[in-house]
Amino acid sequence: MRILIGLFVVGVGLFFLFKGEAIIDFLGPIDLFDEHMGSNGTRLAYKLIGTILVIVGFLEMTNLWSAFLGATLGSLIPGRR
């Protein structure tokens, strides 16, 4: 089941990466990114969302959540060694 969920998340992320214009047409622009990042800020935001979804999907498929969180946030959580 974990593999199917991960594949679905990766698929959604790839859709965000490769069909960004369709996403922009459907969801509309993100004003915050356009204001701070220029005229292509919305495209950048959807590319970043897609990239994050692909990474999260692969972490879910390979069951590396705990290793990833331990390596990145482990020093912030006291008593967890």
PyRosetta script that sets phi, psi and omega in degrees:
from pyrosetta import init, pose_from_sequence

init()
pose = pose_from_sequence("MRILIGLFVVGVGLFFLFKGEAIIDFLGPIDLFDEHMGSNGTRLAYKLIGTILVIVGFLEMTNLWSAFLGATLGSLIPGRR")
pose.set_psi(1, -38.6)
pose.set_omega(1, -179.7)
pose.set_phi(2, -60.6)
pose.set_psi(2, -38.0)
pose.set_omega(2, -179.2)
pose.set_phi(3, -67.1)
pose.set_psi(3, -39.8)
pose.set_omega(3, 179.4)
pose.set_phi(4, -66.4)
pose.set_psi(4, -42.2)
pose.set_omega(4, 178.1)
pose.set_phi(5, -63.5)
pose.set_psi(5, -43.3)
pose.set_omega(5, 178.4)
pose.set_phi(6, -62.5)
pose.set_psi(6, -42.2)
pose.set_omega(6, 177.6)
pose.set_phi(7, -62.7)
pose.set_psi(7, -39.4)
pose.set_omega(7, 178.3)
pose.set_phi(8, -63.6)
pose.set_psi(8, -44.8)
pose.set_omega(8, -179.3)
pose.set_phi(9, -65.0)
pose.set_psi(9, -41.1)
pose.set_omega(9, 177.2)
pose.set_phi(10, -63.2)
pose.set_psi(10, -41.1)
pose.set_omega(10, 178.6)
pose.set_phi(11, -61.7)
pose.set_psi(11, -43.5)
pose.set_omega(11, 177.5)
pose.set_phi(12, -64.0)
pose.set_psi(12, -41.4)
pose.set_omega(12, 178.0)
pose.set_phi(13, -62.8)
pose.set_psi(13, -42.0)
pose.set_omega(13, 177.7)
pose.set_phi(14, -66.3)
pose.set_psi(14, -35.0)
pose.set_omega(14, 175.6)
pose.set_phi(15, -62.4)
pose.set_psi(15, -41.9)
pose.set_omega(15, 177.2)
pose.set_phi(16, -62.6)
pose.set_psi(16, -37.2)
pose.set_omega(16, -177.9)
pose.set_phi(17, -73.2)
pose.set_psi(17, -44.2)
pose.set_omega(17, -171.8)
pose.set_phi(18, -93.5)
pose.set_psi(18, -23.5)
pose.set_omega(18, -179.6)
pose.set_phi(19, -118.5)
pose.set_psi(19, 45.8)
pose.set_omega(19, -177.1)
pose.set_phi(20, -61.1)
pose.set_psi(20, -36.6)
pose.set_omega(20, -179.2)
pose.set_phi(21, -65.1)
pose.set_psi(21, -38.9)
pose.set_omega(21, 177.4)
pose.set_phi(22, -65.9)
pose.set_psi(22, -37.5)
pose.set_omega(22, 177.4)
pose.set_phi(23, -65.5)
pose.set_psi(23, -42.7)
pose.set_omega(23, 179.0)
pose.set_phi(24, -63.5)
pose.set_psi(24, -41.8)
pose.set_omega(24, 178.2)
pose.set_phi(25, -63.6)
pose.set_psi(25, -36.5)
pose.set_omega(25, -176.5)
pose.set_phi(26, -80.9)
pose.set_psi(26, -46.7)
pose.set_omega(26, -175.5)
pose.set_phi(27, -93.8)
pose.set_psi(27, -22.1)
pose.set_omega(27, 179.8)
pose.set_phi(28, 90.3)
pose.set_psi(28, 171.7)
pose.set_omega(28, -178.1)
pose.set_phi(29, -74.0)
pose.set_psi(29, 157.0)
pose.set_omega(29, 174.4)
pose.set_phi(30, -102.9)
pose.set_psi(30, 105.3)
pose.set_omega(30, -173.0)
pose.set_phi(31, -60.7)
pose.set_psi(31, -36.7)
pose.set_omega(31, -178.9)
pose.set_phi(32, -60.3)
pose.set_psi(32, -45.3)
pose.set_omega(32, -179.7)
pose.set_phi(33, -71.0)
pose.set_psi(33, -38.1)
pose.set_omega(33, 177.6)
pose.set_phi(34, -63.8)
pose.set_psi(34, -36.4)
pose.set_omega(34, -178.8)
pose.set_phi(35, -69.3)
pose.set_psi(35, -42.0)
pose.set_omega(35, -173.9)
pose.set_phi(36, -95.1)
pose.set_psi(36, -23.1)
pose.set_omega(36, -175.0)
pose.set_phi(37, -112.6)
pose.set_psi(37, 1.1)
pose.set_omega(37, 179.5)
pose.set_phi(38, 96.9)
pose.set_psi(38, -167.1)
pose.set_omega(38, -172.2)
pose.set_phi(39, -70.6)
pose.set_psi(39, -23.7)
pose.set_omega(39, 178.8)
pose.set_phi(40, -100.0)
pose.set_psi(40, 20.5)
pose.set_omega(40, -178.8)
pose.set_phi(41, -64.2)
pose.set_psi(41, -36.4)
pose.set_omega(41, 179.1)
pose.set_phi(42, -65.4)
pose.set_psi(42, -42.8)
pose.set_omega(42, 178.6)
pose.set_phi(43, -62.6)
pose.set_psi(43, -41.4)
pose.set_omega(43, 177.6)
pose.set_phi(44, -62.1)
pose.set_psi(44, -42.3)
pose.set_omega(44, -179.8)
pose.set_phi(45, -61.2)
pose.set_psi(45, -45.8)
pose.set_omega(45, -179.4)
pose.set_phi(46, -69.0)
pose.set_psi(46, -31.6)
pose.set_omega(46, 174.8)
pose.set_phi(47, -67.6)
pose.set_psi(47, -41.1)
pose.set_omega(47, 177.7)
pose.set_phi(48, -64.7)
pose.set_psi(48, -41.6)
pose.set_omega(48, 177.3)
pose.set_phi(49, -61.8)
pose.set_psi(49, -43.9)
pose.set_omega(49, 179.0)
pose.set_phi(50, -62.8)
pose.set_psi(50, -42.3)
pose.set_omega(50, 179.1)
pose.set_phi(51, -64.0)
pose.set_psi(51, -43.1)
pose.set_omega(51, 178.0)
pose.set_phi(52, -63.4)
pose.set_psi(52, -41.4)
pose.set_omega(52, 178.4)
pose.set_phi(53, -63.4)
pose.set_psi(53, -39.5)
pose.set_omega(53, 178.3)
pose.set_phi(54, -64.1)
pose.set_psi(54, -45.0)
pose.set_omega(54, 179.5)
pose.set_phi(55, -62.9)
pose.set_psi(55, -44.9)
pose.set_omega(55, 179.0)
pose.set_phi(56, -63.6)
pose.set_psi(56, -39.2)
pose.set_omega(56, 178.7)
pose.set_phi(57, -63.1)
pose.set_psi(57, -42.5)
pose.set_omega(57, 178.2)
pose.set_phi(58, -68.6)
pose.set_psi(58, -36.8)
pose.set_omega(58, 175.7)
pose.set_phi(59, -63.3)
pose.set_psi(59, -38.3)
pose.set_omega(59, 178.5)
pose.set_phi(60, -68.5)
pose.set_psi(60, -43.7)
pose.set_omega(60, -178.7)
pose.set_phi(61, -63.2)
pose.set_psi(61, -40.1)
pose.set_omega(61, -175.9)
pose.set_phi(62, -92.9)
pose.set_psi(62, 1.2)
pose.set_omega(62, 178.4)
pose.set_phi(63, 58.0)
pose.set_psi(63, 43.9)
pose.set_omega(63, 179.8)
pose.set_phi(64, -105.0)
pose.set_psi(64, 18.2)
pose.set_omega(64, -179.4)
pose.set_phi(65, -57.5)
pose.set_psi(65, -51.8)
pose.set_omega(65, -174.9)
pose.set_phi(66, -66.0)
pose.set_psi(66, -38.5)
pose.set_omega(66, 178.1)
pose.set_phi(67, -65.8)
pose.set_psi(67, -42.4)
pose.set_omega(67, 179.7)
pose.set_phi(68, -65.3)
pose.set_psi(68, -48.0)
pose.set_omega(68, -179.2)
pose.set_phi(69, -67.1)
pose.set_psi(69, -35.9)
pose.set_omega(69, 177.5)
pose.set_phi(70, -66.2)
pose.set_psi(70, -37.7)
pose.set_omega(70, -179.3)
pose.set_phi(71, -74.8)
pose.set_psi(71, -33.6)
pose.set_omega(71, -176.1)
pose.set_phi(72, -93.6)
pose.set_psi(72, -41.4)
pose.set_omega(72, -175.6)
pose.set_phi(73, -113.3)
pose.set_psi(73, 4.3)
pose.set_omega(73, -175.7)
pose.set_phi(74, -62.0)
pose.set_psi(74, -34.3)
pose.set_omega(74, -179.2)
pose.set_phi(75, -74.3)
pose.set_psi(75, -15.8)
pose.set_omega(75, 179.7)
pose.set_phi(76, -85.7)
pose.set_psi(76, -16.8)
pose.set_omega(76, -177.1)
pose.set_phi(77, -103.8)
pose.set_psi(77, 110.1)
pose.set_omega(77, -177.5)
pose.set_phi(78, -71.7)
pose.set_psi(78, 147.7)
pose.set_omega(78, 176.3)
pose.set_phi(79, 81.0)
pose.set_psi(79, 1.7)
pose.set_omega(79, -178.4)
pose.set_phi(80, -107.6)
pose.set_psi(80, 101.6)
pose.set_omega(80, 179.1)
pose.set_phi(81, -130.9)
pose.dump_pdb("model.pdb")
